[in-house]
C-alpha cells in the first residue's frame, strides 16, 4: 500500500493499543489481509512480518462483522 492509501485506511481499521504494536501494526494487518485474499492461502501461512496470523485474522473478522472491509 502507498502512503496515501494507508492514511485513508488507518482510521477505518479496528484496533486498539494491544494490536497496534504487534507485527506491522495497522498497515501490516491490512497488507496481511490483502495477501491472504490475493493468494487464497490459509491464515496460518501468513508470514510473521504482518504480525501473528491469529491477531490479523481476529482484526479481519471484527472488521468484517462491522462492515469495515465492505466500506
N, C-alpha and C positions, 0 to 999 in steps of 0.2 A: 504494500500500500504506500502511496505517496503521502507526503506530509499534509497536504490539503485534505486528502481523504481521511486520514487519521483524525485530523482536527474536527471534521464533520461527524465522524462516527463516535468519538470518545464520549460525548455527553449522553449518547443513547445506549451505551453498553452498561448492563447491570453489573455492578461490582461493589465491593466495599474495601475497607482498609486491609482486611485479611487477604483478599485476592489481588489487589493492585500491586503488591510487592513480589509476587511469585512469577517465575519464568519471564516471559516477555511483557508482563503487565497487560493492559487493555489491548495494545497493539499486537502483542504476542497471542493473546486469546483470539482476536479477530483473524489473524494470519493462520492460526491453528485450525479454526473452524473452516475457513476457506480452503485450507489444504485438504482437510478430510472430505469436504463437499466435492472438490475438484477431482480427487483421486478415488474416492469411494472406499478408502482404506478404513479398517476398524479404528475406533478411538484409541485402543491400546497401543496401536502402532505409531501414534503421534510422537514425533521427535521431542525430546526433553527441552529443547531450546524454546518451545512455546509454553512451557510450564508442565505441570503434572497433567497427564491426559484426563484424569478424573475431575480435576478442577476446571479444565477447559470445557469438558462435557457438561458439568453442573452449570456453569455460566451460560453455555449454549441452551441447555434445557430451560433454565429460568427465563432467558430472553425469549425463547420460543413460546413459552406459556403466556408471556405478557405481550406478545406481538412485536417485540423489538426487531427481530430479524425481518419480518414481513415489511415493516415501515422502512 
